[in-house]
Amino acid sequence: MAITLLIITLLSAGALLTLRIQTEHGRFAQTQAALLEAKQALLAYAAAQGALPCPADPAQMGGTSFGAARSTCSGDLRRGLLPWRTLGVQGLDAWDQYLSYEVSNNFTVTPGKTSVGNITVVLDSNDPATDAVAFALWSHGANGNGAISVQNTLRSTPTDANEISNRSAGFSTPLRVVLRTQSDSFDDQGLYVSRYVVLKQLMDAGFSLSDSTSSSASSAANSSASP
């Protein structure tokens, strides 16, 4: 009898572990699909408007303009939430948390051919990818540290150094976006897009890009996005 109970216990534990792993994989895949949808929406917006949208303001939780792109986004305003209302997407990860978004200033107006990004992305190797990044998107993962939920509440304040770097608000100047790391306490998931991908998208859409950054050509693209 005792052996039978032991076998049942072991089988049950194994089944629960398998279920948990399958659930985690499912949520990872669901979040990855949301990130890819957001990426495609941002690129389509750029092709239509000639520039990328500014982030949505996290401080507008529950307001009528929540989820709409800011009209301008210099300095710390270039980081916030994915402007899901402007883009017409849900903008949520598998845990019903809004995706975060950071954009390089040079790409919120029609960029020049030599325009560079000002986002630092940290990868597995811990080598930052700078200059070439037009925008980055990320989910705050299962623990939700630093995220805003669909119930318009701020989840737990992050204590992990990498999650602190990734929070949507409460910083003076965005320093870096950490997409992958070896830390056990870090579970954020995201992606970034090269400036060259955005430049090609604009050229394919028929926009004429100068040899230097334009300072005003498409500022209307973001000013028209705000309600």
Backbone hydrogen bonds in HBPLUS format (Angstrom, degrees):
<---DONOR---> <-ACCEPTOR-->    atom                        ^
c    i                          cat <-CA-CA->   ^        H-A-AA   ^      H-
h    n   atom  resd res      DA  || num        DHA   H-A  angle D-A-AA Bond
n    s   type  num  typ     dist DA aas  dist angle  dist       angle   num
A0005-LEU N   A0001-MET O   2.93 MM   4  6.26 160.7  1.96 154.5 158.9     1
A0006-LEU N   A0002-ALA O   2.95 MM   4  6.16 152.4  2.02 143.4 151.4     2
A0007-ILE N   A0003-ILE O   2.90 MM   4  6.18 157.3  1.96 149.9 155.6     3
A0008-ILE N   A0004-THR O   2.92 MM   4  6.21 161.8  1.96 151.2 156.3     4
A0009-THR N   A0005-LEU O   2.85 MM   4  6.04 157.4  1.90 147.2 153.8     5
A0010-LEU N   A0006-LEU O   2.91 MM   4  6.14 161.8  1.94 150.9 155.5     6
A0011-LEU N   A0007-ILE O   2.88 MM   4  6.09 160.6  1.92 151.4 156.9     7
A0012-SER N   A0008-ILE O   2.87 MM   4  6.02 156.2  1.92 147.1 154.0     8
A0013-ALA N   A0009-THR O   2.90 MM   4  6.10 160.2  1.94 149.6 155.0     9
A0014-GLY N   A0010-LEU O   2.92 MM   4  6.10 156.7  1.98 145.4 152.0    10
A0015-ALA N   A0011-LEU O   2.88 MM   4  6.09 152.5  1.95 144.9 152.5    11
A0016-LEU N   A0012-SER O   2.91 MM   4  6.15 158.6  1.96 150.5 155.9    12
A0017-LEU N   A0013-ALA O   2.97 MM   4  6.16 156.8  2.02 146.5 152.9    13
A0018-THR N   A0014-GLY O   2.95 MM   4  6.14 158.6  1.99 145.5 151.4    14
A0019-LEU N   A0015-ALA O   2.90 MM   4  6.11 157.4  1.95 147.1 153.4    15
A0020-ARG N   A0016-LEU O   2.89 MM   4  6.11 157.2  1.94 147.8 153.9    16
A0021-ILE N   A0017-LEU O   2.97 MM   4  6.20 160.9  2.01 150.9 155.6    17
A0022-GLN N   A0018-THR O   2.92 MM   4  6.13 160.2  1.96 149.3 155.0    18
A0023-THR N   A0019-LEU O   2.87 MM   4  6.06 153.7  1.94 147.1 154.6    19
A0024-GLU N   A0020-ARG O   2.90 MM   4  6.13 160.4  1.94 149.8 154.9    20
A0025-HIS N   A0021-ILE O   2.90 MM   4  6.12 160.8  1.93 150.4 155.7    21
A0026-GLY N   A0022-GLN O   2.88 MM   4  6.04 151.9  1.96 142.2 150.5    22
A0027-ARG N   A0023-THR O   2.94 MM   4  6.20 155.1  2.00 149.9 156.0    23
A0028-PHE N   A0024-GLU O   2.92 MM   4  6.13 153.4  1.99 146.4 154.2    24
A0029-ALA N   A0025-HIS O   2.94 MM   4  6.15 161.7  1.97 148.0 152.7    25
A0030-GLN N   A0026-GLY O   2.91 MM   4  6.10 154.5  1.97 143.9 151.4    26
A0031-THR N   A0027-ARG O   2.90 MM   4  6.01 158.7  1.94 145.2 150.7    27
A0032-GLN N   A0028-PHE O   2.86 MM   4  6.08 156.5  1.92 148.5 155.6    28
A0033-ALA N   A0029-ALA O   2.96 MM   4  6.16 151.7  2.04 144.2 151.4    29
A0034-ALA N   A0030-GLN O   3.07 MM   4  6.37 149.3  2.17 141.4 149.4    30
A0035-LEU N   A0031-THR O   2.92 MM   4  6.22 154.3  1.99 151.1 158.1    31
A0036-LEU N   A0032-GLN O   2.96 MM   4  6.19 157.8  2.01 148.3 154.1    32
A0037-GLU N   A0033-ALA O   2.93 MM   4  6.12 153.0  2.00 144.4 152.0    33
A0038-ALA N   A0034-ALA O   2.98 MM   4  6.17 158.4  2.03 144.8 150.6    34
A0039-LYS N   A0035-LEU O   2.90 MM   4  6.14 155.2  1.96 146.4 153.6    35
A0040-GLN N   A0036-LEU O   2.99 MM   4  6.21 164.3  2.02 149.4 152.5    36
A0041-ALA N   A0037-GLU O   2.96 MM   4  6.19 154.7  2.03 147.3 154.7    37
A0042-LEU N   A0038-ALA O   2.92 MM   4  6.15 155.6  1.98 150.6 156.8    38
A0043-LEU N   A0039-LYS O   3.01 MM   4  6.28 160.0  2.05 152.2 157.4    39
A0044-ALA N   A0040-GLN O   2.91 MM   4  6.07 153.7  1.98 145.3 152.9    40
A0045-TYR N   A0041-ALA O   2.89 MM   4  6.06 152.3  1.96 143.7 151.5    41
A0046-ALA N   A0042-LEU O   2.96 MM   4  6.21 158.4  2.00 146.4 152.0    42
A0047-ALA N   A0043-LEU O   2.98 MM   4  6.21 154.0  2.05 143.7 150.6    43
A0048-ALA N   A0044-ALA O   3.02 MM   4  6.24 140.8  2.18 141.6 151.8    44
A0048-ALA N   A0045-TYR O   3.12 MM   3  5.12 124.9  2.44  94.6 108.8    45
A0049-GLN N   A0045-TYR O   2.78 MM   4  5.88 157.2  1.83 157.4 164.0    46
A0050-GLY N   A0046-ALA O   2.68 MM   4  4.97 145.8  1.80 136.9 143.2    47
A0052-LEU N   A0107-PHE O   2.74 MM  55  5.78 175.7  1.74 164.3 162.8    48
A0070-ARG N   A0055-PRO O   2.94 MM  15  6.00 158.6  1.98 142.9 143.8    49
A0056-ALA N   A0081-LEU O   2.80 MM  25  4.90 168.5  1.81 145.1 146.8    50
A0081-LEU N   A0056-ALA O   3.04 MM  25  4.90 171.6  2.05 139.7 141.2    51
A0060-GLN N   A0057-ASP O   3.15 MM   3  5.69 166.9  2.17 116.7 120.8    52
A0063-GLY N   A0060-GLN O   2.85 MM   3  5.35 164.7  1.87 141.3 145.1    53
A0066-PHE N   A0063-GLY O   3.19 MM   3  5.17 162.4  2.22 103.2 108.2    54
A0068-ALA N   A0065-SER O   3.02 MM   3  5.53 159.9  2.06 140.1 139.5    55
A0085-ARG N   A0067-GLY O   2.87 MM  18  4.76 137.9  2.05 119.8 127.5    56
A0077-LEU N   A0074-SER O   3.09 MM   3  5.43 146.0  2.21 139.1 134.0    57
A0078-ARG N   A0075-GLY O   3.31 MM   3  6.08 169.1  2.33 118.9 121.1    58
A0079-ARG N   A0076-ASP O   3.36 MM   3  6.07 162.2  2.40 116.5 118.7    59
A0103-VAL N   A0078-ARG O   3.03 MM  25  5.59 157.5  2.08 153.6 160.0    60
A0080-GLY N   A0101-TYR O   2.96 MM  21  5.57 154.4  2.03 158.0 166.4    61
A0101-TYR N   A0080-GLY O   2.95 MM  21  5.57 163.0  1.98 136.1 137.5    62
A0082-LEU N   A0099-LEU O   2.93 MM  17  5.68 167.0  1.95 145.4 144.3    63
A0084-TRP N   A0082-LEU O   2.74 MM   2  5.48 132.8  1.96 112.5  97.0    64
A0087-LEU N   A0083-PRO O   3.02 MM   4  6.27 157.6  2.07 154.3 161.5    65
A0088-GLY N   A0084-TRP O   2.82 MM   4  5.69 129.1  2.08 138.5 150.0    66
A0089-VAL N   A0084-TRP O   3.14 MM   5  5.10 150.1  2.23 137.9 144.4    67
A0099-LEU N   A0091-GLY O   2.96 MM   8  5.70 156.5  2.02 148.1 149.9    68
A0093-ASP N   A0097-GLN O   2.85 MM   4  5.47 152.5  1.93 147.9 156.0    69
A0096-ASP N   A0093-ASP O   3.15 MM   3  5.43 152.8  2.22 120.4 118.7    70
A0150-VAL N   A0096-ASP O   2.85 MM  54  5.54 140.6  2.00 166.7 157.9    71
A0098-TYR N   A0148-ILE O   2.91 MM  50  5.82 165.3  1.93 178.7 175.0    72
A0100-SER N   A0138-TRP O   2.91 MM  38  5.35 167.6  1.92 166.7 163.8    73
A0138-TRP N   A0100-SER O   3.11 MM  38  5.35 153.5  2.18 137.0 139.2    74
A0102-GLU N   A0136-ALA O   3.03 MM  34  5.37 160.2  2.07 150.5 154.1    75
A0136-ALA N   A0102-GLU O   2.91 MM  34  5.37 155.5  1.97 153.3 159.9    76
A0104-SER N   A0134-ALA O   2.88 MM  30  5.32 161.9  1.91 162.4 157.7    77
A0107-PHE N   A0104-SER O   2.93 MM   3  5.70 162.3  1.96 124.9 130.7    78
A0108-THR N   A0105-ASN O   3.06 MM   3  5.47 173.6  2.07 120.2 121.3    79
A0115-SER N   A0112-GLY O   3.08 MM   3  5.14 167.3  2.10 109.1 112.5    80
A0113-LYS N   A0210-SER O   2.66 MM  97  5.96 171.0  1.67 163.4 163.4    81
A0117-GLY N   A0131-ASP O   2.48 MM  14  4.33 169.8  1.48 134.8 135.3    82
A0177-VAL N   A0120-THR O   2.78 MM  57  6.20 156.5  1.83 162.0 170.1    83
A0121-VAL N   A0129-ALA O   3.33 MM   8  5.14 161.2  2.37 123.9 129.4    84
A0129-ALA N   A0121-VAL O   2.82 MM   8  5.14 154.4  1.89 142.8 150.8    85
A0122-VAL N   A0177-VAL O   2.89 MM  55  6.19 162.1  1.92 150.5 155.3    86
A0179-LEU N   A0122-VAL O   3.18 MM  57  6.26 167.5  2.20 163.7 164.9    87
A0126-ASN N   A0123-LEU O   2.87 MM   3  5.15 155.4  1.93 112.2 120.5    88
A0132-ALA N   A0130-THR O   2.52 MM   2  5.57 149.2  1.61 106.7  98.5    89
A0195-ARG N   A0132-ALA O   2.47 MM  63  5.23 155.0  1.52 150.2 153.4    90
A0134-ALA N   A0193-VAL O   2.87 MM  59  5.87 161.0  1.91 159.2 165.5    91
A0193-VAL N   A0135-PHE O   2.94 MM  58  5.65 159.3  1.99 166.1 168.4    92
A0137-LEU N   A0191-LEU O   2.89 MM  54  5.48 167.6  1.91 161.0 164.2    93
A0191-LEU N   A0137-LEU O   2.88 MM  54  5.48 154.6  1.95 150.9 157.0    94
A0139-SER N   A0189-GLN O   2.64 MM  50  5.17 166.6  1.66 160.6 163.7    95
A0189-GLN N   A0139-SER O   3.08 MM  50  5.17 154.0  2.15 132.2 140.2    96
A0144-GLY N   A0141-GLY O   3.11 MM   3  5.38 139.0  2.29 103.9 115.5    97
A0147-ALA N   A0144-GLY O   2.96 MM   3  5.25 164.2  1.98 138.3 136.4    98
A0146-GLY N   A0156-SER O   2.85 MM  10  6.09 145.2  1.97 160.7 172.1    99
A0155-ARG N   A0147-ALA O   2.80 MM   8  5.38 169.1  1.82 156.9 160.3   100
A0149-SER N   A0153-THR O   2.88 MM   4  5.41 165.5  1.90 159.2 158.8   101
A0152-ASN N   A0149-SER O   2.86 MM   3  5.29 147.3  1.97 117.3 120.2   102
A0164-ILE N   A0160-ASP O   2.88 MM   4  6.14 147.6  1.99 154.7 165.1   103
A0165-SER N   A0161-ALA O   3.14 MM   4  6.41 148.2  2.24 137.9 145.6   104
A0166-ASN N   A0162-ASN O   3.19 MM   4  6.46 134.2  2.41 134.7 146.6   105
A0167-ARG N   A0164-ILE O   3.41 MM   3  5.43 162.8  2.45 102.5 107.4   106
A0186-PHE N   A0183-SER O   3.42 MM   3  5.47 165.2  2.44 103.9 107.9   107
A0197-VAL N   A0194-SER O   3.13 MM   3  5.42 132.8  2.37 103.0 114.2   108
A0199-LEU N   A0195-ARG O   2.87 MM   4  6.12 163.7  1.90 154.2 159.1   109
A0200-LYS N   A0196-TYR O   3.01 MM   4  6.09 161.4  2.05 142.6 147.3   110
A0201-GLN N   A0197-VAL O   3.02 MM   4  6.20 153.1  2.09 141.1 149.0   111
A0202-LEU N   A0198-VAL O   2.98 MM   4  6.27 154.0  2.05 152.3 158.4   112
A0203-MET N   A0199-LEU O   2.96 MM   4  6.23 162.0  2.00 151.5 156.5   113
A0204-ASP N   A0200-LYS O   2.82 MM   4  5.94 161.9  1.85 153.6 158.5   114
A0205-ALA N   A0201-GLN O   3.11 MM   4  6.23 134.0  2.33 132.6 144.3   115
A0205-ALA N   A0202-LEU O   3.12 MM   3  5.02 126.9  2.42  91.3 105.5   116
A0207-PHE N   A0202-LEU O   3.03 MM   5  5.49 159.6  2.07 155.5 149.0   117
A0206-GLY N   A0203-MET O   3.03 MM   3  5.12 157.4  2.08 103.2 110.2   118
A0219-SER N   A0216-SER O   3.34 MM   3  5.33 175.4  2.34 112.2 111.9   119
A0221-ALA N   A0218-SER O   2.96 MM   3  5.37 149.9  2.05 109.1 117.9   120
A0223-SER N   A0219-SER O   3.24 MM   4  6.52 164.8  2.27 148.1 152.8   121
A0224-SER N   A0220-ALA O   2.90 MM   4  5.74 151.7  1.98 144.1 148.7   122
A0225-ALA N   A0222-ASN O   2.98 MM   3  4.97 145.0  2.11  98.2 109.2   123
